[in-house]
Amino acid sequence: MVIIKKDGRLENFDINKLITSIKSAFSDCGKILNESDINYIRKTFDSKLTNFIKKNPDRIISSLEIKIFLFESLKECGFNDISKKYVLS
């Protein structure tokens, strides 16, 4: 899947970059992130992304939309403080 970056570049979506961002936000908040947390957040994120793609099959997703999906996923999973830190990073 290709996403459009803030500067207009197209880039392949890399889930590992997203996971690195999550880990960084957890670390910045002084919280420990375990593998089950990552899987829970990722499953929630994947669901939001899949639903969006189904509704908009011909549209390129922006990096901002990816950030919003992750923000919503973190909140949905009960990580409100992390979601705030993620959005500000």
C-alpha positions in Angstrom: 0.0 0.0 0.0 1.2 3.5 -0.9 0.7 6.5 1.3 1.2 10.2 0.5 3.6 12.0 2.8 3.1 15.6 4.0 5.6 16.9 1.4 3.7 15.1 -1.4 6.1 12.2 -1.8 4.6 8.7 -2.3 6.0 6.0 0.0 5.2 2.4 0.7 3.5 2.0 4.0 5.8 0.3 6.6 4.1 -1.1 9.7 7.5 -1.3 11.3 7.8 2.5 11.2 4.4 2.7 12.9 5.4 0.3 15.6 8.6 2.3 16.2 6.5 5.4 16.7 4.3 3.6 19.2 7.3 2.3 21.1 8.8 5.8 21.2 5.6 7.4 22.5 5.4 4.7 25.2 9.0 5.3 26.1 8.5 9.1 26.3 5.6 8.5 28.7 7.7 6.2 30.8 5.5 3.2 30.1 6.4 -0.3 29.2 5.0 -1.7 26.0 4.7 -5.5 25.8 4.1 -7.7 22.8 0.4 -8.2 23.6 -0.1 -4.4 23.7 1.5 -4.1 20.3 -0.7 -6.8 18.9 -3.8 -5.3 20.4 -3.0 -1.8 19.0 -2.0 -3.3 15.6 -5.2 -5.3 15.3 -7.3 -2.2 16.1 -5.3 -0.1 13.7 -5.5 -2.8 10.9 -9.3 -2.9 11.4 -9.6 0.9 11.0 -7.3 0.9 8.0 -9.1 -2.0 6.3 -12.5 -0.4 6.7 -11.2 2.9 5.2 -9.7 1.0 2.2 -13.0 -0.8 1.6 -14.9 2.4 1.6 -12.3 4.3 -0.5 -10.7 1.7 -2.7 -9.3 4.1 -5.3 -7.9 6.7 -2.9 -4.3 7.1 -1.7 -4.2 7.4 2.1 -2.2 10.3 3.5 0.3 10.0 6.3 -2.0 12.3 8.4 -4.8 9.8 8.0 -2.5 7.0 9.2 -1.6 9.1 12.2 -5.3 9.7 12.9 -6.1 6.0 12.7 -3.3 5.2 15.1 -4.4 8.0 17.5 -7.9 6.6 17.5 -6.6 3.0 17.9 -4.5 4.0 20.9 -7.5 5.7 22.5 -9.7 2.7 21.8 -7.2 0.4 23.4 -7.2 2.5 26.5 -3.9 4.3 26.0 -5.2 7.8 26.2 -2.0 9.3 27.6 0.1 7.6 24.9 -2.3 8.8 22.1 -1.7 12.4 23.2 2.0 11.9 23.3 1.9 10.3 19.8 -0.1 13.1 18.3 2.3 15.7 19.6 5.4 13.9 18.3 
